Amino acid sequence: MEIIVTLLIGAVAGWLGSLIYRGSDLGLLGNIIVGLIGAPLGYWILGKLGVTLGGGWIGAILTGAIGAIVILFLINLIFRKK
């Protein structure tokens, strides 16, 4: 059950990140991957800044979305469309 919740949070975080940072359409699987990778990155970035968005689902989704935005920025920086 935990893996399903993790995938759902990752999917929502990646989707939210792709809505905020436009310019890359990775699809559902890409959003899940970006959200799952973005969550630890978001926690790390916010931890270094001394910021917490709270616990629970909403905090995890927002933190994952912040990490997803950073990852989407890096992806677009590396694989820039010409």
C-alpha positions in Angstrom: 0.0 0.0 0.0 2.9 2.4 0.8 4.3 2.0 -2.7 1.0 3.0 -4.3 0.8 6.1 -2.1 4.4 7.0 -3.0 3.7 6.6 -6.7 0.5 8.7 -6.3 2.4 11.5 -4.5 5.2 11.4 -7.0 2.8 11.6 -9.9 0.9 14.5 -8.4 4.2 16.3 -7.5 5.6 15.8 -11.0 2.3 16.9 -12.6 2.2 20.0 -10.5 5.8 20.7 -11.2 5.2 20.4 -15.0 2.2 22.7 -14.7 4.2 25.4 -12.9 7.3 25.0 -15.1 6.0 24.9 -18.6 8.0 23.8 -21.5 8.4 20.1 -21.0 5.8 17.5 -21.5 7.1 14.2 -20.2 3.7 12.3 -19.9 2.4 10.4 -17.0 5.4 8.1 -16.5 7.8 11.0 -16.9 5.9 13.0 -14.3 6.0 10.1 -11.9 9.7 9.7 -12.3 10.4 13.4 -12.0 8.2 13.6 -8.9 9.8 10.6 -7.2 13.3 12.0 -7.9 12.2 15.5 -7.1 10.9 14.7 -3.7 14.3 13.9 -2.1 15.8 16.8 -3.9 13.1 19.1 -2.7 13.6 17.9 0.9 17.3 18.5 0.6 17.0 22.0 -0.9 14.4 23.1 1.7 16.4 21.5 4.5 19.5 23.5 3.5 17.3 26.7 3.5 15.8 25.7 6.9 12.3 25.6 5.5 9.6 23.0 6.1 6.3 22.7 4.4 4.8 20.5 7.0 4.0 16.9 7.1 1.4 14.8 5.5 0.4 14.5 1.9 0.2 18.2 1.1 3.7 18.9 2.4 5.1 15.9 0.5 3.4 17.0 -2.7 4.5 20.6 -2.5 8.1 19.6 -1.6 8.2 17.1 -4.4 6.8 19.7 -6.8 9.6 22.1 -5.8 12.2 19.3 -6.5 10.4 18.5 -9.8 10.6 22.1 -10.9 14.4 22.1 -10.3 14.7 18.8 -12.2 12.6 20.1 -15.1 14.7 23.3 -15.2 17.8 21.2 -15.5 16.3 18.9 -18.1 15.3 21.9 -20.2 18.7 23.5 -19.7 20.5 20.3 -20.9 18.1 19.3 -23.7 17.1 22.7 -24.9 14.9 22.6 -28.0 16.3 24.5 -31.0 
